Amino acid sequence: AALAGAQDAAGAPAAKSSAASRPQDGRLDVSEFFAQPGDDPPRPFVPLRPSTLDDRRRLEAVRLYIAGRAHEDRRDWTDAVSLLQEALKLEPDSIAVARRLSRIYIGALGRPDLALEYGKRVLAAEPGDSETLSQLVEFYRKNDPPGAEALLNEVLANPKLEQHAPGRLLAQYELGRLYSGRLHQTD
């Protein structure tokens, strides 16, 4: 109250000059004191390279794959399979999606015909995938030993399989195990 009645040297009330710098809500606007030269409000984000149709399709396939994995973790196998198959329609060359479908079909759903289809697709693209190889060989060994031999020879003949890859070692081991066991070809 003492400041309100005070006057500056020119005789004008001091309250009017401080009230001019205050906004109507009563707070002091300090942005004029802390602003740096060149400070401008941020502009909207514009990407250097706009997303293409392929980029959006790939993102949608990744989204479907993640949702399918979430359903798989909840043991909701039918929804997981439907989402993974939609992702495979968008990205038909995806090894990760085919690998997941093979695991679900051979394990939880018990559909070995579909599991073999997806598993062979994975092994054709990545012959060193030891986990898929061991699952398929285990199924074939129980039900069709000559089919296991054909699968293992096909994997070993694949030019993508490196000379010292763990998948090659596993295929040779399983082939030797098969020859000494069910096929009785010790020579």
C-alpha positions in Angstrom: 0.0 0.0 0.0 2.9 2.3 0.7 4.2 1.8 -2.9 0.8 2.6 -4.4 0.9 6.1 -3.0 4.5 6.7 -3.8 5.4 8.9 -6.8 8.5 8.9 -8.9 10.7 12.0 -9.5 8.4 13.2 -12.3 5.4 13.1 -10.0 3.6 10.2 -11.8 2.4 7.4 -9.6 4.8 4.4 -9.6 2.0 1.8 -9.7 1.0 2.7 -13.2 4.4 1.8 -14.7 4.6 -1.6 -13.0 1.0 -2.4 -13.9 1.7 -1.8 -17.6 4.3 -4.7 -17.6 1.9 -7.1 -15.8 -0.7 -9.1 -17.8 -4.3 -9.0 -16.7 -4.1 -12.2 -14.6 -1.6 -10.5 -12.3 1.5 -12.5 -13.1 4.7 -10.8 -14.3 5.7 -11.7 -17.9 9.4 -12.6 -17.6 9.9 -13.9 -21.1 11.1 -10.5 -22.3 13.9 -10.7 -19.7 15.2 -14.2 -20.5 14.6 -14.3 -24.3 17.8 -14.8 -26.3 18.4 -13.3 -29.8 17.1 -15.8 -32.3 14.7 -17.6 -30.0 11.7 -18.4 -32.1 8.8 -20.7 -31.4 9.4 -24.2 -32.5 8.3 -25.0 -36.1 6.2 -28.1 -36.9 8.2 -31.3 -37.6 8.6 -32.1 -41.2 10.7 -35.2 -41.9 13.5 -35.0 -44.5 12.2 -38.1 -46.2 8.5 -38.6 -46.1 7.4 -42.2 -45.3 6.6 -44.3 -48.4 4.0 -47.0 -48.8 6.6 -49.6 -48.2 7.6 -48.0 -44.9 4.0 -47.9 -43.7 3.5 -51.5 -44.8 6.6 -52.6 -42.9 5.6 -50.6 -39.8 2.1 -52.3 -39.9 3.7 -55.7 -40.2 5.9 -55.0 -37.2 2.9 -53.8 -35.3 1.0 -57.0 -36.1 4.0 -59.1 -35.2 4.3 -57.4 -31.8 0.6 -57.8 -31.1 0.8 -61.5 -32.2 3.7 -62.1 -29.8 1.7 -60.5 -27.0 -1.2 -62.9 -27.7 1.3 -65.7 -27.8 2.7 -64.8 -24.4 -0.9 -64.9 -23.0 -1.3 -68.3 -24.6 -4.1 -67.0 -26.9 -2.9 -69.1 -29.8 -5.7 -68.5 -32.4 -5.4 -64.7 -32.1 -1.6 -64.9 -32.2 -1.7 -67.0 -35.4 -4.2 -64.7 -37.1 -2.2 -61.6 -36.4 1.1 -63.3 -37.5 -0.5 -64.5 -40.7 -1.7 -60.9 -41.4 1.9 -59.7 -40.8 3.1 -62.4 -43.2 0.8 -61.2 -45.9 2.3 -57.7 -45.6 5.9 -58.9 -45.4 6.0 -62.3 -47.2 9.8 -62.6 -46.9 9.8 -62.2 -43.1 11.8 -64.9 -41.4 10.8 -63.9 -37.9 7.1 -64.2 -38.6 7.5 -67.6 -40.3 9.7 -68.8 -37.4 7.0 -67.9 -34.8 4.3 -69.5 -36.9 6.3 -72.7 -37.1 6.9 -72.8 -33.4 3.2 -72.3 -32.6 2.0 -74.8 -35.1 4.4 -77.5 -34.1 4.0 -77.0 -30.4 0.7 -75.5 -29.1 -1.6 -76.1 -31.9 -0.3 -79.5 -33.0 -0.5 -78.8 -36.8 2.7 -80.3 -38.1 1.8 -79.9 -41.8 1.7 -76.1 -41.4 4.7 -76.1 -39.0 6.8 -77.9 -41.6 5.7 -75.5 -44.3 6.8 -72.4 -42.3 9.9 -74.2 -40.9 11.1 -75.1 -44.4 10.6 -71.5 -45.4 12.8 -70.4 -42.5 15.5 -73.0 -43.2 15.6 -72.1 -46.9 16.3 -68.4 -46.0 18.5 -69.1 -42.9 19.8 -72.6 -43.0 21.9 -71.9 -39.8 18.8 -71.5 -37.7 19.6 -74.3 -35.2 16.4 -73.9 -33.1 14.0 -74.4 -36.1 16.2 -77.2 -37.4 16.2 -79.1 -34.2 12.4 -78.7 -33.9 11.7 -80.0 -37.4 14.2 -82.9 -37.1 12.7 -83.9 -33.8 9.3 -84.1 -35.4 10.6 -85.9 -38.5 12.6 -88.4 -36.5 9.5 -89.6 -34.7 7.2 -89.7 -37.7 9.3 -89.9 -40.9 13.0 -90.7 -40.6 13.6 -90.6 -44.4 12.0 -87.1 -44.4 14.4 -86.1 -41.7 17.3 -87.3 -43.8 16.0 -85.4 -46.8 15.6 -82.2 -44.7 19.1 -82.5 -43.2 20.7 -83.1 -46.6 18.8 -80.1 -48.0 20.1 -77.9 -45.2 23.7 -79.1 -45.7 23.5 -78.5 -49.5 22.2 -74.9 -49.0 25.0 -72.5 -50.2 23.9 -69.9 -47.6 25.1 -72.2 -44.8 28.6 -71.2 -43.8 31.3 -73.8 -43.4 31.8 -73.4 -39.7 28.2 -72.4 -38.7 26.6 -74.0 -35.7 23.7 -75.0 -37.9 26.0 -77.1 -40.1 27.4 -78.8 -37.0 23.9 -79.5 -35.7 22.8 -80.9 -39.1 25.7 -83.2 -39.4 25.2 -84.4 -35.8 21.5 -85.1 -36.3 22.3 -86.8 -39.6 24.8 -89.1 -37.9 22.4 -89.8 -35.1 19.7 -90.6 -37.6 21.9 -92.9 -39.6 23.1 -94.8 -36.5 19.6 -95.1 -35.0 16.4 -95.3 -37.0 17.8 -95.7 -40.5 20.4 -98.3 -39.5 23.0 -97.1 -42.0 26.2 -97.2 -39.9 28.5 -97.1 -42.9 
